[in-house]
Each structure stands twice: as C-alpha cells, then as structure tokens.
Amino acid sequence: MEQTFKYKLDFYYQQTLIYLATLVVYVGIKGSFIEEQFTFFYKDPLVIIIALFFVVSLVVLLLNRLRNRKLVINDSAIIFMSRRRQHEIRIDSIEWMYVGRERLVQTAGRFQLVVIKVKGRRRLFRIRVGRYERDRELSAAIERIGELVPKVRRRRFGMQRRRP
C-alpha cells in the first residue's frame, strides 16, 4: 500500500500574507491623498524593509511550491520526492530507527521526529512529521515500518559515558 504525504506550505502562505498586510496598512497610514492621487513615501526606510521582507517571503514560497516535495511510504521503501529528484530508502537497508521527540523543539506531540540510520551511510535521515500533511496517518505508517526494523533509544543527559 502506497501513501503519499505532501510537504506543508501553510507557514509560507501565512508569512507572505502577513508581510503583505503589514505593507498595505503601513502604506495606507503613511500615504496621503494629494490632488486625488494616492502617493506614499517610497523613500521611507520602513516601507523598503517591509517590502523587502514581503518579496523574500514570496520568493521562498514560490521556490518551495516549485520544489513540490513529497514523502511516499510503501511496503518496501520510504521515498523522498521533489520535482527534480527522488531518494529511496529500502526498508531492508535500515540499520535502526528512532521515533520520538526532538530535544530542541518544544512543540506538542509525541511522534514529532523520526531519525533513520541507513547501513553504509554516515548521515542520518530526519523526518519531521509535523511538516507534512496528514501527520497522524504519517505517524501510523512510520510506526508500522518501525515494527519491522530495530529501534534505538536516545540516551538521557545524565546517562552518557565518557570515552577514554
């Protein structure tokens, strides 16, 4: 059974709309009607800064929209897909998996981070469950895969050993 989870872009939409609304409100307050024409202070540094934030957030939104990131989970693999490439992790090549919390992020939810260690690869794969649509279904799919591979427990702060 194959399940596809799209990357959430809600935050980027909200950020862009907030900057646009801030720009419109500020220009509306600072602007003035002269001879039935609306002029605003385009030389005002605050207008330039707000406009710059709006343009940057719009570019980031468009770039993320163009990337079209997805996570596909089927019975034999986890596939990270984007517009230009895809990376497949076979379930039989997973050395261990950690499902739990991220230490530095204080968000709600027990299953907010999945760390996957693949055999023959030094770097770990991290899946932040909250960044994908239908996060409960994604958590359930990850838990099903987690039953097939060994799990690792993260060490607590006081339980670490010193190396000689």
Secondary structure, DSSP 8 states (H G I E B T S, - for coil): --EEEEB--HHHHHHHHHHHHHHHHHHHHH-EEETTEEE--TT-HHHHHHHHHHHHHHHHHHHHHHH--EEEE-SSEEEEE-SS-EEEEEGGGEEEEEEE--SS---S-S--EEEEEETT-SS-EEEEGGGBSSHHHHHHHHHHHHTTS-B-----GGG-----
